[in-house]
Amino acid sequence: MMGTILTRCEEHGVRMTNQRRVIASVLEQSDDHPDVEELYARVSREDSSISIATVYRTVKLFEEAGILD
């Protein structure tokens, strides 16, 4: 299912950095709808260099591009 977010990003011209890929992967693996705080906690376990500000910016970018609802 990871391909879904990556495909949508490509379709919308969103450049996928390594950090965005990690965030997208965590979102794809989620069975629930985590808020940004919970998403950050999960992302931090994958890559501790990702800040909460990066998670907020990425979620906003994905929402504005129509990738997330």
PDB file with SEQRES, HELIX, SHEET and CRYST1 records, atoms N, CA, C and O in Angstrom:
SEQRES   1 A   69  MET MET GLY THR ILE LEU THR ARG CYS GLU GLU HIS GLY          
SEQRES   2 A   69  VAL ARG MET THR ASN GLN ARG ARG VAL ILE ALA SER VAL          
SEQRES   3 A   69  LEU GLU GLN SER ASP ASP HIS PRO ASP VAL GLU GLU LEU          
SEQRES   4 A   69  TYR ALA ARG VAL SER ARG GLU ASP SER SER ILE SER ILE          
SEQRES   5 A   69  ALA THR VAL TYR ARG THR VAL LYS LEU PHE GLU GLU ALA          
SEQRES   6 A   69  GLY ILE LEU ASP                                              
HELIX    1 AA1 MET A    2  GLU A   11  1                                  10    
HELIX    2 AA2 ASN A   18  GLN A   29  1                                  12    
HELIX    3 AA3 VAL A   36  GLU A   46  1                                  11    
HELIX    4 AA4 ILE A   52  GLU A   64  1                                  13    
CRYST1    1.000    1.000    1.000  90.00  90.00  90.00 P 1           1          
ATOM      1  N   MET A   1       0.816  -1.202   0.000  1.00  0.00           N  
ATOM      2  CA  MET A   1       0.000   0.000   0.000  1.00  0.00           C  
ATOM      3  C   MET A   1       0.856   1.260   0.000  1.00  0.00           C  
ATOM      4  O   MET A   1       0.356   2.350  -0.279  1.00  0.00           O  
ATOM      5  N   MET A   2       2.138   1.118   0.311  1.00  0.00           N  
ATOM      6  CA  MET A   2       3.036   2.263   0.299  1.00  0.00           C  
ATOM      7  C   MET A   2       3.004   2.954  -1.053  1.00  0.00           C  
ATOM      8  O   MET A   2       3.131   4.176  -1.132  1.00  0.00           O  
ATOM      9  N   GLY A   3       2.833   2.178  -2.116  1.00  0.00           N  
ATOM     10  CA  GLY A   3       2.787   2.746  -3.448  1.00  0.00           C  
ATOM     11  C   GLY A   3       1.691   3.775  -3.614  1.00  0.00           C  
ATOM     12  O   GLY A   3       1.803   4.665  -4.457  1.00  0.00           O  
ATOM     13  N   THR A   4       0.643   3.672  -2.834  1.00  0.00           N  
ATOM     14  CA  THR A   4      -0.475   4.593  -2.963  1.00  0.00           C  
ATOM     15  C   THR A   4      -0.054   6.028  -2.676  1.00  0.00           C  
ATOM     16  O   THR A   4      -0.320   6.914  -3.489  1.00  0.00           O  
ATOM     17  N   ILE A   5       0.585   6.279  -1.559  1.00  0.00           N  
ATOM     18  CA  ILE A   5       1.012   7.642  -1.223  1.00  0.00           C  
ATOM     19  C   ILE A   5       2.112   8.089  -2.176  1.00  0.00           C  
ATOM     20  O   ILE A   5       2.085   9.223  -2.654  1.00  0.00           O  
ATOM     21  N   LEU A   6       3.075   7.224  -2.460  1.00  0.00           N  
ATOM     22  CA  LEU A   6       4.145   7.591  -3.391  1.00  0.00           C  
ATOM     23  C   LEU A   6       3.585   7.927  -4.767  1.00  0.00           C  
ATOM     24  O   LEU A   6       3.998   8.904  -5.390  1.00  0.00           O  
ATOM     25  N   THR A   7       2.647   7.119  -5.235  1.00  0.00           N  
ATOM     26  CA  THR A   7       2.034   7.368  -6.541  1.00  0.00           C  
ATOM     27  C   THR A   7       1.297   8.693  -6.542  1.00  0.00           C  
ATOM     28  O   THR A   7       1.422   9.476  -7.483  1.00  0.00           O  
ATOM     29  N   ARG A   8       0.538   8.944  -5.501  1.00  0.00           N  
ATOM     30  CA  ARG A   8      -0.195  10.215  -5.409  1.00  0.00           C  
ATOM     31  C   ARG A   8       0.765  11.394  -5.367  1.00  0.00           C  
ATOM     32  O   ARG A   8       0.510  12.428  -5.984  1.00  0.00           O  
ATOM     33  N   CYS A   9       1.861  11.243  -4.645  1.00  0.00           N  
ATOM     34  CA  CYS A   9       2.852  12.325  -4.574  1.00  0.00           C  
ATOM     35  C   CYS A   9       3.436  12.602  -5.952  1.00  0.00           C  
ATOM     36  O   CYS A   9       3.566  13.759  -6.353  1.00  0.00           O  
ATOM     37  N   GLU A  10       3.786  11.545  -6.676  1.00  0.00           N  
ATOM     38  CA  GLU A  10       4.317  11.708  -8.030  1.00  0.00           C  
ATOM     39  C   GLU A  10       3.291  12.380  -8.931  1.00  0.00           C  
ATOM     40  O   GLU A  10       3.634  13.272  -9.708  1.00  0.00           O  
ATOM     41  N   GLU A  11       2.046  11.960  -8.831  1.00  0.00           N  
ATOM     42  CA  GLU A  11       0.981  12.530  -9.656  1.00  0.00           C  
ATOM     43  C   GLU A  11       0.779  14.012  -9.375  1.00  0.00           C  
ATOM     44  O   GLU A  11       0.417  14.777 -10.269  1.00  0.00           O  
ATOM     45  N   HIS A  12       1.016  14.417  -8.123  1.00  0.00           N  
ATOM     46  CA  HIS A  12       0.819  15.810  -7.733  1.00  0.00           C  
ATOM     47  C   HIS A  12       2.118  16.608  -7.748  1.00  0.00           C  
ATOM     48  O   HIS A  12       2.134  17.772  -7.347  1.00  0.00           O  
ATOM     49  N   GLY A  13       3.195  15.998  -8.201  1.00  0.00           N  
ATOM     50  CA  GLY A  13       4.468  16.712  -8.315  1.00  0.00           C  
ATOM     51  C   GLY A  13       5.145  17.000  -6.991  1.00  0.00           C  
ATOM     52  O   GLY A  13       5.946  17.929  -6.896  1.00  0.00           O  
ATOM     53  N   VAL A  14       4.836  16.215  -5.961  1.00  0.00           N  
ATOM     54  CA  VAL A  14       5.446  16.404  -4.644  1.00  0.00           C  
ATOM     55  C   VAL A  14       6.790  15.680  -4.623  1.00  0.00           C  
ATOM     56  O   VAL A  14       6.861  14.479  -4.883  1.00  0.00           O  
ATOM     57  N   ARG A  15       7.842  16.413  -4.314  1.00  0.00           N  
ATOM     58  CA  ARG A  15       9.178  15.822  -4.225  1.00  0.00           C  
ATOM     59  C   ARG A  15       9.272  15.005  -2.944  1.00  0.00           C  
ATOM     60  O   ARG A  15       8.964  15.497  -1.859  1.00  0.00           O  
ATOM     61  N   MET A  16       9.694  13.768  -3.077  1.00  0.00           N  
ATOM     62  CA  MET A  16       9.754  12.877  -1.919  1.00  0.00           C  
ATOM     63  C   MET A  16      11.171  12.796  -1.361  1.00  0.00           C  
ATOM     64  O   MET A  16      12.046  12.147  -1.934  1.00  0.00           O  
ATOM     65  N   THR A  17      11.374  13.462  -0.243  1.00  0.00           N  
ATOM     66  CA  THR A  17      12.641  13.371   0.473  1.00  0.00           C  
ATOM     67  C   THR A  17      12.644  12.084   1.284  1.00  0.00           C  
ATOM     68  O   THR A  17      11.612  11.425   1.409  1.00  0.00           O  
ATOM     69  N   ASN A  18      13.787  11.729   1.828  1.00  0.00           N  
ATOM     70  CA  ASN A  18      13.850  10.532   2.676  1.00  0.00           C  
ATOM     71  C   ASN A  18      12.912  10.657   3.870  1.00  0.00           C  
ATOM     72  O   ASN A  18      12.246   9.691   4.243  1.00  0.00           O  
ATOM     73  N   GLN A  19      12.858  11.856   4.475  1.00  0.00           N  
ATOM     74  CA  GLN A  19      11.981  12.054   5.628  1.00  0.00           C  
ATOM     75  C   GLN A  19      10.515  11.908   5.236  1.00  0.00           C  
ATOM     76  O   GLN A  19       9.733  11.310   5.976  1.00  0.00           O  
ATOM     77  N   ARG A  20      10.141  12.443   4.092  1.00  0.00           N  
ATOM     78  CA  ARG A  20       8.753  12.301   3.629  1.00  0.00           C  
ATOM     79  C   ARG A  20       8.424  10.841   3.340  1.00  0.00           C  
ATOM     80  O   ARG A  20       7.302  10.393   3.575  1.00  0.00           O  
ATOM     81  N   ARG A  21       9.399  10.106   2.833  1.00  0.00           N  
ATOM     82  CA  ARG A  21       9.182   8.678   2.572  1.00  0.00           C  
ATOM     83  C   ARG A  21       8.923   7.917   3.874  1.00  0.00           C  
ATOM     84  O   ARG A  21       8.058   7.042   3.922  1.00  0.00           O  
ATOM     85  N   VAL A  22       9.670   8.252   4.924  1.00  0.00           N  
ATOM     86  CA  VAL A  22       9.462   7.598   6.223  1.00  0.00           C  
ATOM     87  C   VAL A  22       8.064   7.922   6.743  1.00  0.00           C  
ATOM     88  O   VAL A  22       7.348   7.031   7.199  1.00  0.00           O  
ATOM     89  N   ILE A  23       7.679   9.184   6.675  1.00  0.00           N  
ATOM     90  CA  ILE A  23       6.356   9.602   7.153  1.00  0.00           C  
ATOM     91  C   ILE A  23       5.263   8.907   6.339  1.00  0.00           C  
ATOM     92  O   ILE A  23       4.285   8.418   6.906  1.00  0.00           O  
ATOM     93  N   ALA A  24       5.422   8.861   5.030  1.00  0.00           N  
ATOM     94  CA  ALA A  24       4.447   8.187   4.172  1.00  0.00           C  
ATOM     95  C   ALA A  24       4.361   6.702   4.514  1.00  0.00           C  
ATOM     96  O   ALA A  24       3.269   6.135   4.551  1.00  0.00           O  
ATOM     97  N   SER A  25       5.488   6.083   4.760  1.00  0.00           N  
ATOM     98  CA  SER A  25       5.521   4.660   5.109  1.00  0.00           C  
ATOM     99  C   SER A  25       4.772   4.396   6.408  1.00  0.00           C  
ATOM    100  O   SER A  25       3.992   3.448   6.499  1.00  0.00           O  
ATOM    101  N   VAL A  26       5.009   5.230   7.407  1.00  0.00           N  
ATOM    102  CA  VAL A  26       4.327   5.066   8.695  1.00  0.00           C  
ATOM    103  C   VAL A  26       2.819   5.259   8.517  1.00  0.00           C  
ATOM    104  O   VAL A  26       2.027   4.519   9.100  1.00  0.00           O  
ATOM    105  N   LEU A  27       2.423   6.238   7.723  1.00  0.00           N  
ATOM    106  CA  LEU A  27       0.998   6.445   7.464  1.00  0.00           C  
ATOM    107  C   LEU A  27       0.382   5.236   6.774  1.00  0.00           C  
ATOM    108  O   LEU A  27      -0.713   4.802   7.132  1.00  0.00           O  
ATOM    109  N   GLU A  28       1.080   4.699   5.795  1.00  0.00           N  
ATOM    110  CA  GLU A  28       0.570   3.536   5.063  1.00  0.00           C  
ATOM    111  C   GLU A  28       0.430   2.317   5.964  1.00  0.00           C  
ATOM    112  O   GLU A  28      -0.482   1.512   5.776  1.00  0.00           O  
ATOM    113  N   GLN A  29       1.315   2.172   6.934  1.00  0.00           N  
ATOM    114  CA  GLN A  29       1.293   1.013   7.826  1.00  0.00           C  
ATOM    115  C   GLN A  29       0.265   1.146   8.948  1.00  0.00           C  
ATOM    116  O   GLN A  29      -0.013   0.173   9.648  1.00  0.00           O  
ATOM    117  N   SER A  30      -0.296   2.331   9.124  1.00  0.00           N  
ATOM    118  CA  SER A  30      -1.236   2.579  10.219  1.00  0.00           C  
ATOM    119  C   SER A  30      -2.607   1.988   9.908  1.00  0.00           C  
ATOM    120  O   SER A  30      -3.160   2.179   8.825  1.00  0.00           O  
ATOM    121  N   ASP A  31      -3.131   1.268  10.887  1.00  0.00           N  
ATOM    122  CA  ASP A  31      -4.487   0.737  10.760  1.00  0.00           C  
ATOM    123  C   ASP A  31      -5.520   1.731  11.274  1.00  0.00           C  
ATOM    124  O   ASP A  31      -6.722   1.566  11.060  1.00  0.00           O  
ATOM    125  N   ASP A  32      -5.032   2.768  11.956  1.00  0.00           N  
ATOM    126  CA  ASP A  32      -5.917   3.787  12.515  1.00  0.00           C  
ATOM    127  C   ASP A  32      -5.619   5.119  11.832  1.00  0.00           C  
ATOM    128  O   ASP A  32      -4.912   5.168  10.825  1.00  0.00           O  
ATOM    129  N   HIS A  33      -6.159   6.186  12.386  1.00  0.00           N  
ATOM    130  CA  HIS A  33      -5.944   7.527  11.856  1.00  0.00           C  
ATOM    131  C   HIS A  33      -5.227   8.351  12.926  1.00  0.00           C  
ATOM    132  O   HIS A  33      -5.860   9.102  13.667  1.00  0.00           O  
ATOM    133  N   PRO A  34      -3.899   8.205  13.001  1.00  0.00           N  
ATOM    134  CA  PRO A  34      -3.170   8.893  14.070  1.00  0.00           C  
ATOM    135  C   PRO A  34      -3.171  10.408  13.877  1.00  0.00           C  
ATOM    136  O   PRO A  34      -3.108  10.907  12.754  1.00  0.00           O  
ATOM    137  N   ASP A  35      -3.246  11.129  15.002  1.00  0.00           N  
ATOM    138  CA  ASP A  35      -3.070  12.574  14.912  1.00  0.00           C  
ATOM    139  C   ASP A  35      -1.572  12.840  14.738  1.00  0.00           C  
ATOM    140  O   ASP A  35      -0.766  11.911  14.765  1.00  0.00           O  
ATOM    141  N   VAL A  36      -1.212  14.094  14.563  1.00  0.00           N  
ATOM    142  CA  VAL A  36       0.185  14.423  14.270  1.00  0.00           C  
ATOM    143  C   VAL A  36       1.107  14.023  15.416  1.00  0.00           C  
ATOM    144  O   VAL A  36       2.226  13.569  15.177  1.00  0.00           O  
ATOM    145  N   GLU A  37       0.657  14.185  16.643  1.00  0.00           N  
ATOM    146  CA  GLU A  37       1.487  13.808  17.797  1.00  0.00           C  
ATOM    147  C   GLU A  37       1.791  12.309  17.789  1.00  0.00           C  
ATOM    148  O   GLU A  37       2.929  11.897  18.009  1.00  0.00           O  
ATOM    149  N   GLU A  38       0.770  11.507  17.535  1.00  0.00           N  
ATOM    150  CA  GLU A  38       0.964  10.056  17.483  1.00  0.00           C  
ATOM    151  C   GLU A  38       1.803   9.666  16.268  1.00  0.00           C  
ATOM    152  O   GLU A  38       2.665   8.793  16.356  1.00  0.00           O  
ATOM    153  N   LEU A  39       1.547  10.315  15.144  1.00  0.00           N  
ATOM    154  CA  LEU A  39       2.342  10.055  13.946  1.00  0.00           C  
ATOM    155  C   LEU A  39       3.814  10.359  14.214  1.00  0.00           C  
ATOM    156  O   LEU A  39       4.692   9.588  13.828  1.00  0.00           O  
ATOM    157  N   TYR A  40       4.079  11.478  14.874  1.00  0.00           N  
ATOM    158  CA  TYR A  40       5.456  11.844  15.228  1.00  0.00           C  
ATOM    159  C   TYR A  40       6.101  10.781  16.117  1.00  0.00           C  
ATOM    160  O   TYR A  40       7.262  10.426  15.913  1.00  0.00           O  
ATOM    161  N   ALA A  41       5.363  10.277  17.091  1.00  0.00           N  
ATOM    162  CA  ALA A  41       5.902   9.242  17.981  1.00  0.00           C  
ATOM    163  C   ALA A  41       6.297   8.002  17.180  1.00  0.00           C  
ATOM    164  O   ALA A  41       7.343   7.402  17.429  1.00  0.00           O  
ATOM    165  N   ARG A  42       5.467   7.629  16.234  1.00  0.00           N  
ATOM    166  CA  ARG A  42       5.757   6.448  15.415  1.00  0.00           C  
ATOM    167  C   ARG A  42       6.924   6.703  14.456  1.00  0.00           C  
ATOM    168  O   ARG A  42       7.788   5.846  14.268  1.00  0.00           O  
ATOM    169  N   VAL A  43       6.933   7.879  13.864  1.00  0.00           N  
ATOM    170  CA  VAL A  43       8.006   8.244  12.931  1.00  0.00           C  
ATOM    171  C   VAL A  43       9.342   8.300  13.660  1.00  0.00           C  
ATOM    172  O   VAL A  43      10.365   7.886  13.115  1.00  0.00           O  
ATOM    173  N   SER A  44       9.338   8.808  14.886  1.00  0.00           N  
ATOM    174  CA  SER A  44      10.569   8.927  15.684  1.00  0.00           C  
ATOM    175  C   SER A  44      11.222   7.576  15.928  1.00  0.00           C  
ATOM    176  O   SER A  44      12.446   7.477  16.018  1.00  0.00           O  
ATOM    177  N   ARG A  45      10.412   6.545  16.033  1.00  0.00           N  
ATOM    178  CA  ARG A  45      10.963   5.198  16.226  1.00  0.00           C  
ATOM    179  C   ARG A  45      11.689   4.716  14.972  1.00  0.00           C  
ATOM    180  O   ARG A  45      12.627   3.923  15.054  1.00  0.00           O  
ATOM    181  N   GLU A  46      11.251   5.196  13.824  1.00  0.00           N  
ATOM    182  CA  GLU A  46      11.889   4.826  12.552  1.00  0.00           C  
ATOM    183  C   GLU A  46      13.123   5.684  12.272  1.00  0.00           C  
ATOM    184  O   GLU A  46      14.150   5.183  11.815  1.00  0.00           O  
ATOM    185  N   ASP A  47      13.006   6.984  12.553  1.00  0.00           N  
ATOM    186  CA  ASP A  47      14.098   7.925  12.261  1.00  0.00           C  
ATOM    187  C   ASP A  47      14.035   9.061  13.274  1.00  0.00           C  
ATOM    188  O   ASP A  47      13.204   9.963  13.167  1.00  0.00           O  
ATOM    189  N   SER A  48      14.919   9.004  14.247  1.00  0.00           N  
ATOM    190  CA  SER A  48      14.889   9.986  15.341  1.00  0.00           C  
ATOM    191  C   SER A  48      15.320  11.383  14.902  1.00  0.00           C  
ATOM    192  O   SER A  48      15.187  12.333  15.673  1.00  0.00           O  
ATOM    193  N   SER A  49      15.829  11.527  13.689  1.00  0.00           N  
ATOM    194  CA  SER A  49      16.248  12.853  13.223  1.00  0.00           C  
ATOM    195  C   SER A  49      15.080  13.680  12.687  1.00  0.00           C  
ATOM    196  O   SER A  49      15.242  14.871  12.421  1.00  0.00           O  
ATOM    197  N   ILE A  50      13.909  13.066  12.526  1.00  0.00           N  
ATOM    198  CA  ILE A  50      12.744  13.785  12.008  1.00  0.00           C  
ATOM    199  C   ILE A  50      12.070  14.538  13.149  1.00  0.00           C  
ATOM    200  O   ILE A  50      11.696  13.946  14.161  1.00  0.00           O  
ATOM    201  N   SER A  51      11.920  15.845  12.976  1.00  0.00           N  
ATOM    202  CA  SER A  51      11.318  16.680  14.020  1.00  0.00           C  
ATOM    203  C   SER A  51       9.798  16.691  13.885  1.00  0.00           C  
ATOM    204  O   SER A  51       9.240  16.321  12.852  1.00  0.00           O  
ATOM    205  N   ILE A  52       9.154  17.126  14.955  1.00  0.00           N  
ATOM    206  CA  ILE A  52       7.695  17.234  14.906  1.00  0.00           C  
ATOM    207  C   ILE A  52       7.273  18.301  13.895  1.00  0.00           C  
ATOM    208  O   ILE A  52       6.222  18.180  13.267  1.00  0.00           O  
ATOM    209  N   ALA A  53       8.090  19.341  13.738  1.00  0.00           N  
ATOM    210  CA  ALA A  53       7.788  20.379  12.747  1.00  0.00           C  
ATOM    211  C   ALA A  53       7.775  19.786  11.337  1.00  0.00           C  
ATOM    212  O   ALA A  53       6.936  20.150  10.514  1.00  0.00           O  
ATOM    213  N   THR A  54       8.698  18.881  11.066  1.00  0.00           N  
ATOM    214  CA  THR A  54       8.738  18.220   9.760  1.00  0.00           C  
ATOM    215  C   THR A  54       7.483  17.386   9.546  1.00  0.00           C  
ATOM    216  O   THR A  54       6.928  17.366   8.447  1.00  0.00           O  
ATOM    217  N   VAL A  55       7.037  16.702  10.583  1.00  0.00           N  
ATOM    218  CA  VAL A  55       5.815  15.900  10.472  1.00  0.00           C  
ATOM    219  C   VAL A  55       4.624  16.816  10.193  1.00  0.00           C  
ATOM    220  O   VAL A  55       3.818  16.526   9.309  1.00  0.00           O  
ATOM    221  N   TYR A  56       4.503  17.923  10.939  1.00  0.00           N  
ATOM    222  CA  TYR A  56       3.411  18.872  10.705  1.00  0.00           C  
ATOM    223  C   TYR A  56       3.449  19.404   9.274  1.00  0.00           C  
ATOM    224  O   TYR A  56       2.424  19.428   8.593  1.00  0.00           O  
ATOM    225  N   ARG A  57       4.630  19.830   8.818  1.00  0.00           N  
ATOM    226  CA  ARG A  57       4.750  20.385   7.462  1.00  0.00           C  
ATOM    227  C   ARG A  57       4.403  19.345   6.399  1.00  0.00           C  
ATOM    228  O   ARG A  57       3.745  19.658   5.407  1.00  0.00           O  
ATOM    229  N   THR A  58       4.842  18.124   6.608  1.00  0.00           N  
ATOM    230  CA  THR A  58       4.587  17.064   5.629  1.00  0.00           C  
ATOM    231  C   THR A  58       3.107  16.712   5.576  1.00  0.00           C  
ATOM    232  O   THR A  58       2.551  16.542   4.491  1.00  0.00           O  
ATOM    233  N   VAL A  59       2.470  16.601   6.723  1.00  0.00           N  
ATOM    234  CA  VAL A  59       1.031  16.318   6.748  1.00  0.00           C  
ATOM    235  C   VAL A  59       0.270  17.448   6.053  1.00  0.00           C  
ATOM    236  O   VAL A  59      -0.645  17.190   5.271  1.00  0.00           O  
ATOM    237  N   LYS A  60       0.640  18.682   6.333  1.00  0.00           N  
ATOM    238  CA  LYS A  60      -0.011  19.832   5.686  1.00  0.00           C  
ATOM    239  C   LYS A  60       0.195  19.781   4.173  1.00  0.00           C  
ATOM    240  O   LYS A  60      -0.743  20.009   3.409  1.00  0.00           O  
ATOM    241  N   LEU A  61       1.417  19.484   3.742  1.00  0.00           N  
ATOM    242  CA  LEU A  61       1.718  19.372   2.319  1.00  0.00           C  
ATOM    243  C   LEU A  61       0.880  18.277   1.668  1.00  0.00           C  
ATOM    244  O   LEU A  61       0.299  18.487   0.603  1.00  0.00           O  
ATOM    245  N   PHE A  62       0.817  17.113   2.303  1.00  0.00           N  
ATOM    246  CA  PHE A  62       0.025  16.001   1.768  1.00  0.00           C  
ATOM    247  C   PHE A  62      -1.456  16.372   1.700  1.00  0.00           C  
ATOM    248  O   PHE A  62      -2.133  16.024   0.732  1.00  0.00           O  
ATOM    249  N   GLU A  63      -1.966  17.068   2.710  1.00  0.00           N  
ATOM    250  CA  GLU A  63      -3.374  17.482   2.707  1.00  0.00           C  
ATOM    251  C   GLU A  63      -3.640  18.492   1.597  1.00  0.00           C  
ATOM    252  O   GLU A  63      -4.621  18.366   0.864  1.00  0.00           O  
ATOM    253  N   GLU A  64      -2.766  19.498   1.471  1.00  0.00           N  
ATOM    254  CA  GLU A  64      -2.963  20.532   0.455  1.00  0.00           C  
ATOM    255  C   GLU A  64      -2.867  19.971  -0.959  1.00  0.00           C  
ATOM    256  O   GLU A  64      -3.513  20.478  -1.876  1.00  0.00           O  
ATOM    257  N   ALA A  65      -2.064  18.931  -1.135  1.00  0.00           N  
ATOM    258  CA  ALA A  65      -1.913  18.306  -2.451  1.00  0.00           C  
ATOM    259  C   ALA A  65      -3.035  17.307  -2.740  1.00  0.00           C  
ATOM    260  O   ALA A  65      -3.111  16.759  -3.839  1.00  0.00           O  
ATOM    261  N   GLY A  66      -3.905  17.071  -1.754  1.00  0.00           N  
ATOM    262  CA  GLY A  66      -5.006  16.134  -1.936  1.00  0.00           C  
ATOM    263  C   GLY A  66      -4.602  14.680  -1.770  1.00  0.00           C  
ATOM    264  O   GLY A  66      -5.324  13.776  -2.189  1.00  0.00           O  
ATOM    265  N   ILE A  67      -3.441  14.457  -1.156  1.00  0.00           N  
ATOM    266  CA  ILE A  67      -2.935  13.101  -0.951  1.00  0.00           C  
ATOM    267  C   ILE A  67      -3.578  12.476   0.279  1.00  0.00           C  
ATOM    268  O   ILE A  67      -3.861  11.278   0.298  1.00  0.00           O  
ATOM    269  N   LEU A  68      -3.806  13.286   1.300  1.00  0.00           N  
ATOM    270  CA  LEU A  68      -4.495  12.855   2.522  1.00  0.00           C  
ATOM    271  C   LEU A  68      -5.800  13.615   2.643  1.00  0.00           C  
ATOM    272  O   LEU A  68      -5.931  14.738   2.156  1.00  0.00           O  
ATOM    273  N   ASP A  69      -6.764  12.987   3.299  1.00  0.00           N  
ATOM    274  CA  ASP A  69      -8.056  13.653   3.551  1.00  0.00           C  
ATOM    275  C   ASP A  69      -8.029  14.339   4.887  1.00  0.00           C  
ATOM    276  O   ASP A  69      -9.018  14.955   5.285  1.00  0.00           O  
TER     277      ASP A  69                                                      
END                                                                             
